Amino acid sequence: MGLITTFVLAFLPLLGILYILISGMLFTVDGLFMSLILLTISGICGTMGVYEIFKGSLSASGKTGAAGAPGAAVQRGRVQSVEFFESSVGQPNKSIVILASGKAPVTMVFEGDLRNALPVGQKVEVTLRKASGYNVLLHVNYA
């Protein structure tokens, strides 16, 4: 239902432009700016609708989703610690996460603040991908 609404909201401003054209106000300052505003609204709503269709077709074909993402990896274990470090301006903040899994704990560096996403002591299954030298958290399953 949301997709239909998006395309209706993309079509309605075009009717406004048609009214401005028929009433002869297109070449006035008010008509010109109103037409530009309506075209912008229509373009944004139309682009959102096309994006939703494209995103839906990808997820239906199984190409999106955390585990199916290119370069995605899964780590399982109990969260031992999550330490957050603020970086200087222009650099991404980092979180160092230690997961206890099996014999040796696994240490991972993530981009962003994960203190709320990975509570200490909780058993988790983390889906991640590498990007620009750091891990990016895609999904967390709590056990």
N, C-alpha and C positions, 0 to 999 in steps of 0.2 A: 504494500500500500504506500510506503514511503517513496518508492521509485516513481509511482504515478504522480504523487504530489510534487515531487521535484520537477518533473517534466511539465506539469501544469503551471508551476511557478516560473518556469522558463518561457512558457508560451504566452502568459498573460501580459508581460511587458511589451511583447511584440504587438499585441492588440492596441496598447496605448500609443505605440509609435504609428500604427495605422491610423488611429484617430487624429493624431497630430498632423499627419500627412493629408488626410481628407479635409480637416478644418483649415488648412492653409497656413498653419503656424510653424511649419518646419523651418522656414528661413528667418524666423525671429530669434532673438537671443534666448528667450524663454524656451521656445520650441526646440532649439538646437541643444541646449543643455539638458532639457528633459529627455530628449531622444538619446543622448549619450548616457545618461543615468539609467534609463530603461534598458538600453543595449547591454550595459555592464551587468545589471541584475540578471537579465536573460542569459548572458554568457556564463556567469558564475553558476546559476542553477543548472543550466544545460551541461556544463562541464562536470558538475557534481553527479548528475544523473549518468553521464557516460562513464565516469570513474566507478560508480557503484555497479554498473553493468559489467565493466571490465574486471573489477575486483571479484564479483560474484562468479564470473566465468572461470577465473583462475582458481578460486577455492573449490568450485565444483569439479574441476579437473584434477584436483589434488596437488596443485603446484604451490599452494601457499599453506600456511599452517606451520607451527613451530618446528615439529620434527621433520617435516618435508622440505624445509627451506634449504637452499644450497649452502653447504658448509656448516650445517647445524650439527652440534654434538650434544650428547646427554651425559650428565654426571649425576650419580646418586650417592647419598650419604646423609649423615647427621651434621647440622651446622655447628661447628665448634666456635667460630668467631667471625664477626664481620667488622672490619675496621674501615672507617671512611676518612679520606684525605682530600681536602680542598686544594685545588691546583691554582696556579696563577692565572691571570686574565688571559683568555684565548686558548687555554688548555682544558681538556675535559677533567672533571673530578673523577676520583678513582675509589673503588672499594676493594679491599683485599678480603677474600672469603676463604675460610679453611673448612673443608668438608672431611669428616671422618668416614672413610669408606674402606672396609677390609683391613689390611695390615697397616698401611701408611696413609696419613692424611694427605688430601689433595689441596694445594694452594692455588687459587685462581685470582687474577686481577680483572675486575670489571669496570666498565665505564659507568659513572653515575653513583648515586647514593642508594645502596641496597639494604640499609639497616632495617627498614620496615618490611621489605619483600622477603627477606630471609631471616626469620627469628632464630636466635641462638637456641640450640637444643632440639629444634624441630627436624624431623627426618624429611628430606626433600628429594625431588627429582628435578634437576635444573636442565633446561634446554637452552643452549647458547650458541652464538656464532662469533667468529673472529672478525673484527673490523678495526682497521687502523692501529694494529698492535695490541688492542685490548679485546676482552670478551664483552659481548653485548648480550644481556639477559633477554631471552625471547619468551620463555614460559616457565612457571614453577608449579609442580604438582606436590601437594603436601600429603605425606603418608600418615 
